[in-house]
Amino acid sequence: MNTRIYLRASTKEQDADRATQLLTQFCDTNNLNIITKYVENISGTKLNRPELNKLLDDSQHGEILLVESVDRLSRLPMSDWEKLKSIISDKGLRLVVVDLPTTHTLLGSDDITASILSIINNMLLDLMATMARLDNDKRIERIRQGQERARSVGKKIGGSAKNMELRKQIAKYLDKPLKAEDIAKIIGCGIATIYRIKKELRTEH
Protein backbone atom coordinates (compact mmCIF):
# COMPACT_ATOMS: atom_id res chain seq x y z
CA MET A 1 0.00 0.00 0.00
CA ASN A 2 1.14 3.52 -0.75
CA THR A 3 2.11 5.29 2.45
CA ARG A 4 2.71 8.90 3.43
CA ILE A 5 4.74 9.38 6.60
CA TYR A 6 4.08 12.35 8.87
CA LEU A 7 6.75 13.38 11.38
CA ARG A 8 6.41 16.27 13.80
CA ALA A 9 8.90 17.57 16.35
CA SER A 10 7.95 20.20 18.91
CA THR A 11 11.16 22.21 18.51
CA LYS A 12 13.93 22.52 15.95
CA GLU A 13 16.29 20.86 18.42
CA GLN A 14 14.30 17.66 18.15
CA ASP A 15 15.28 16.06 14.87
CA ALA A 16 13.20 13.32 13.31
CA ASP A 17 16.02 10.85 12.59
CA ARG A 18 14.98 8.31 15.23
CA ALA A 19 11.32 8.46 14.24
CA THR A 20 12.24 8.26 10.56
CA GLN A 21 14.20 5.06 11.13
CA LEU A 22 11.37 3.55 13.18
CA LEU A 23 8.68 4.36 10.61
CA THR A 24 10.83 3.27 7.69
CA GLN A 25 11.49 -0.06 9.38
CA PHE A 26 7.76 -0.43 10.06
CA CYS A 27 7.03 0.08 6.36
CA ASP A 28 9.68 -2.46 5.36
CA THR A 29 8.26 -5.03 7.78
CA ASN A 30 4.70 -4.53 6.56
CA ASN A 31 5.53 -4.21 2.84
CA LEU A 32 4.32 -0.62 2.67
CA ASN A 33 5.47 1.60 -0.18
CA ILE A 34 6.69 4.97 1.12
CA ILE A 35 5.67 7.73 -1.29
CA THR A 36 7.21 10.57 0.69
CA LYS A 37 7.82 11.92 4.19
CA TYR A 38 6.45 15.16 5.59
CA VAL A 39 8.51 16.66 8.41
CA GLU A 40 7.85 19.85 10.33
CA ASN A 41 8.66 21.59 13.60
CA ILE A 42 5.38 23.05 14.79
CA SER A 43 3.07 22.58 17.74
CA GLY A 44 0.56 19.75 17.62
CA THR A 45 -1.96 22.14 19.19
CA LYS A 46 -2.33 23.86 15.79
CA LEU A 47 -4.67 22.43 13.18
CA ASN A 48 -3.20 24.54 10.39
CA ARG A 49 0.28 23.06 9.77
CA PRO A 50 2.01 23.53 6.38
CA GLU A 51 3.40 20.01 5.98
CA LEU A 52 0.29 18.31 7.32
CA ASN A 53 -1.82 20.38 4.95
CA LYS A 54 0.46 19.42 2.08
CA LEU A 55 0.18 15.74 2.97
CA LEU A 56 -3.61 15.93 3.02
CA ASP A 57 -3.66 17.83 -0.29
CA ASP A 58 -1.28 15.35 -1.96
CA SER A 59 -2.88 12.17 -0.68
CA GLN A 60 -5.06 9.82 -2.69
CA HIS A 61 -7.95 7.58 -1.65
CA GLY A 62 -6.81 4.29 -0.12
CA GLU A 63 -3.36 5.48 0.92
CA ILE A 64 -1.97 5.17 4.43
CA LEU A 65 -1.17 8.07 6.73
CA LEU A 66 1.53 6.71 9.04
CA VAL A 67 2.56 8.36 12.31
CA GLU A 68 4.64 7.19 15.26
CA SER A 69 2.07 8.11 17.92
CA VAL A 70 -1.20 10.00 18.18
CA ASP A 71 0.42 12.98 19.91
CA ARG A 72 2.71 13.45 16.90
CA LEU A 73 -0.45 14.04 14.87
CA SER A 74 -2.58 15.84 17.41
CA ARG A 75 -2.59 17.72 20.68
CA LEU A 76 -5.65 19.52 19.39
CA PRO A 77 -8.80 20.58 21.22
CA MET A 78 -11.52 18.00 20.58
CA SER A 79 -13.35 20.21 18.08
CA ASP A 80 -10.22 20.57 15.93
CA TRP A 81 -9.41 16.86 16.34
CA GLU A 82 -12.86 16.05 14.97
CA LYS A 83 -12.19 18.33 11.99
CA LEU A 84 -8.87 16.63 11.30
CA LYS A 85 -10.41 13.17 11.54
CA SER A 86 -13.15 14.26 9.15
CA ILE A 87 -10.59 15.49 6.61
CA ILE A 88 -8.63 12.24 6.86
CA SER A 89 -11.84 10.24 6.41
CA ASP A 90 -13.02 12.35 3.46
CA LYS A 91 -9.67 11.83 1.74
CA GLY A 92 -10.11 8.08 2.14
CA LEU A 93 -6.89 7.72 4.12
CA ARG A 94 -6.16 4.90 6.54
CA LEU A 95 -4.56 6.22 9.71
CA VAL A 96 -1.94 3.80 11.06
CA VAL A 97 -0.22 4.57 14.36
CA VAL A 98 2.94 2.60 15.14
CA ASP A 99 2.41 2.55 18.91
CA LEU A 100 -1.30 1.65 18.56
CA PRO A 101 -1.21 -2.00 17.39
CA THR A 102 -4.94 -2.25 16.69
CA THR A 103 -4.45 0.15 13.76
CA HIS A 104 -1.91 -2.25 12.24
CA THR A 105 -4.52 -4.98 11.83
CA LEU A 106 -6.37 -2.84 9.30
CA LEU A 107 -3.53 -3.49 6.88
CA GLY A 108 -4.56 -7.05 6.14
CA SER A 109 -8.14 -7.37 7.35
CA ASP A 110 -11.27 -8.35 5.46
CA ASP A 111 -14.14 -5.83 5.18
CA ILE A 112 -16.14 -7.09 8.18
CA THR A 113 -13.11 -7.27 10.47
CA ALA A 114 -11.92 -3.89 9.25
CA SER A 115 -15.32 -2.33 10.05
CA ILE A 116 -15.26 -3.68 13.62
CA LEU A 117 -11.66 -2.61 14.15
CA SER A 118 -12.42 0.85 12.78
CA ILE A 119 -14.98 1.38 15.55
CA ILE A 120 -12.50 0.22 18.20
CA ASN A 121 -9.70 2.32 16.72
CA ASN A 122 -11.84 5.45 16.61
CA MET A 123 -12.52 5.14 20.33
CA LEU A 124 -8.86 4.50 21.12
CA LEU A 125 -7.69 7.35 18.91
CA ASP A 126 -10.13 9.75 20.57
CA LEU A 127 -8.92 8.64 23.99
CA MET A 128 -5.25 9.03 23.09
CA ALA A 129 -5.84 12.42 21.43
CA THR A 130 -7.62 13.62 24.57
CA MET A 131 -4.77 12.39 26.77
CA ALA A 132 -2.24 14.15 24.53
CA ARG A 133 -4.18 17.40 24.83
CA LEU A 134 -4.51 17.08 28.63
CA ASP A 135 -0.79 16.36 28.92
CA ASN A 136 -0.05 19.53 26.97
CA ASP A 137 -2.41 21.56 29.17
CA LYS A 138 -0.75 20.22 32.33
CA ARG A 139 2.68 21.10 30.98
CA ILE A 140 1.59 24.67 30.29
CA GLU A 141 0.10 24.92 33.77
CA ARG A 142 3.36 23.68 35.34
CA ILE A 143 5.26 26.36 33.41
CA ARG A 144 2.87 29.05 34.64
CA GLN A 145 3.21 27.85 38.23
CA GLY A 146 6.99 27.83 37.89
CA GLN A 147 6.96 31.42 36.72
CA GLU A 148 4.76 32.45 39.63
CA ARG A 149 7.02 30.70 42.15
CA ALA A 150 10.08 32.37 40.64
CA ARG A 151 8.48 35.80 40.88
CA SER A 152 7.23 35.18 44.44
CA VAL A 153 10.80 34.71 45.72
CA GLY A 154 12.09 37.73 43.85
CA LYS A 155 13.83 35.95 41.02
CA LYS A 156 14.34 38.03 37.93
CA ILE A 157 12.61 36.65 34.87
CA GLY A 158 14.56 37.42 31.72
CA GLY A 159 17.69 39.52 31.21
CA SER A 160 20.89 39.43 29.19
CA ALA A 161 22.22 36.15 27.80
CA LYS A 162 25.59 37.13 29.27
CA ASN A 163 24.16 37.39 32.77
CA MET A 164 25.68 34.74 35.03
CA GLU A 165 22.46 34.30 37.01
CA LEU A 166 20.60 33.57 33.79
CA ARG A 167 23.25 31.04 32.80
CA LYS A 168 22.95 29.35 36.20
CA GLN A 169 19.17 29.19 35.91
CA ILE A 170 19.32 27.73 32.42
CA ALA A 171 21.97 25.20 33.44
CA LYS A 172 19.72 24.05 36.31
CA TYR A 173 16.74 23.48 34.05
CA LEU A 174 18.82 21.74 31.38
CA ASP A 175 19.20 18.86 33.82
CA LYS A 176 15.43 18.46 33.99
CA PRO A 177 13.21 16.67 31.42
CA LEU A 178 12.03 19.94 29.88
CA LYS A 179 12.03 21.14 26.30
CA ALA A 180 13.93 24.28 25.34
CA GLU A 181 10.68 26.14 24.72
CA ASP A 182 9.47 25.21 28.23
CA ILE A 183 12.67 26.47 29.85
CA ALA A 184 12.43 29.69 27.85
CA LYS A 185 8.89 30.27 29.12
CA ILE A 186 9.82 29.55 32.74
CA ILE A 187 12.84 31.85 32.73
CA GLY A 188 11.36 34.47 30.43
CA CYS A 189 13.91 34.53 27.62
CA GLY A 190 14.00 33.55 23.98
CA ILE A 191 14.43 29.96 22.81
CA ALA A 192 17.51 31.07 20.85
CA THR A 193 19.07 32.15 24.16
CA ILE A 194 18.51 28.68 25.61
CA TYR A 195 20.19 27.03 22.62
CA ARG A 196 23.10 29.50 22.67
CA ILE A 197 23.84 29.10 26.37
CA LYS A 198 23.37 25.34 26.15
CA LYS A 199 26.00 25.28 23.41
CA GLU A 200 28.31 27.51 25.46
CA LEU A 201 27.98 25.27 28.51
CA ARG A 202 28.78 22.18 26.44
CA THR A 203 31.87 23.90 25.04
CA GLU A 204 33.04 24.85 28.54
CA HIS A 205 32.82 21.23 29.63
KOLTITOR-502261 format. One record per residue (C-alpha): x, y, z. Coordinates in steps of 0.25 Angstrom, whole numbers, plus 5000, padded with zeros to 4 digits. Example, Ala and Ser with C-alpha at 12.3 -4.5 7.8 and 13.67 -1.06 7.14 Angstrom:
<nodes>
504949825031 505549965029 
</nodes>
This chain:
<nodes>
500050005000 500550144997 500850215010 501150365014 501950385026 501650495035 502750545046 502650655055 503650705065 503250815076 504550895074 505650905064 506550835074 505750715073 506150645059 505350535053 506450435050 506050335061 504550345057 504950335042 505750205045 504550145053 503550175042 504350135031 504650005038 503149985040 502850005025 503949905021 503349805031 501949825026 502249835011 501749985011 502250064999 502750205004 502350314995 502950425003 503150485017 502650615022 503450675034 503150795041 503550865054 502250925059 501250905071 500250795070 499250895077 499150955063 498150905053 498750985042 500150925039 500850945026 501450805024 500150735029 499350825020 500250785008 500150635012 498650645012 498550714999 499550614992 498850494997 498050394989 496850304993 497350175000 498750225004 499250215018 499550325027 500650275036 501050335049 501950295061 500850325072 499550405073 500250525080 501150545068 499850565059 499050635070 499050715083 497750785078 496550825085 495450725082 494750815072 495950825064 496250675065 494950645060 495150735048 496550675045 495850535046 494750575037 495850625026 496550495027 495350415026 494850495014 496150475007 496050325009 497250315016 497550205026 498250255039 499250155044 499950185057 501250105061 501050105076 499550075074 499549925070 498049915067 498250015055 499249915049 498249805047 497549895037 498649865028 498249725025 496749715029 495549675022 494349775021 493549725033 494849715042 495249845037 493949915040 493949855054 495349905057 495050035051 494050065062 495050015073 496150095067 495350225066 495050215081 496550185084 496950295076 495950395082 496450355096 497950365092 497750505086 497050545098 498150505107 499150575098 498350705099 498250685115 499750655116 500050785108 499050865117 499750815129 501150845124 500650995121 500051005135 501350955141 502151055134 501151165139 501351115153 502851115152 502851265147 501951305159 502851235169 504051295163 503451435164 502951415178 504351395183 504851515175 505551445164 505751525152 505051475139 505851505127 507151585125 508451585117 508951455111 510251495117 509751505131 510351395140 509051375148 508251345135 509351245131 509251175145 507751175144 507751115130 508851015134 507950965145 506750945136 507550875126 507750755135 506250745136 505350675126 504850805120 504850855105 505650975101 504351055099 503851015113 505151065119 505051195111 503651215116 503951185131 505151275131 504551385122 505651385110 505651345096 505851205091 507051245083 507651295097 507451155102 508151085090 509251185091 509551165105 509351015105 510451015094 511351105102 511251015114 511550895106 512750965100 513250995114 513150855119 
</nodes>
